[in-house]
Amino acid sequence: MSRPANLVTILALVLSCTLGCNWVGPRVYRVPTGAMEPTIKAGDLILVMRWPAGSMKVGRGDIIVFRDPDEPKRLSIKRAVAIAGDTFELREGKLFLDGLPYHEPYVFKPEVDPLKTLGPVKVPEGQIFVMGDNRGSSRDSRSFGTLPLKSVVGWVVF
């Protein structure tokens, strides 16, 4: 077989595997809730780059899709607000990382509520802490704890 024919064969195999696999590549999803408003509204379509579980690096501020810890067949979308090694804390509804206030311009109606406190919590290796941008309407790490990186299936490209 000639060199161009080999290249075409390889590209065809890669493309068919990528399109045929459910665990890797771009996917479009409809967002079911308003937990990420105002960044992403209920009903919006999002483009998610799926990646094999546990193999992607997640950074602070990344919007990710992950398997719900209580219902693994259900996918959820949230923002990673703290990564392994960070000490996370909520004081009167405001986020602090390693004792310093963390600016979150994307948070919907930031709440100042003395009952909205949590932590400090040190995020363990291989885990992240996630929260929705619409903090008043989001079920997130505040209720289910830190999230194992192996639960992350992709990140939102938009």
Order of alpha helices (4+ residues) and beta strands (2+ residues): alpha-beta-beta-beta-beta-beta-beta-beta-beta-beta-alpha-beta-beta
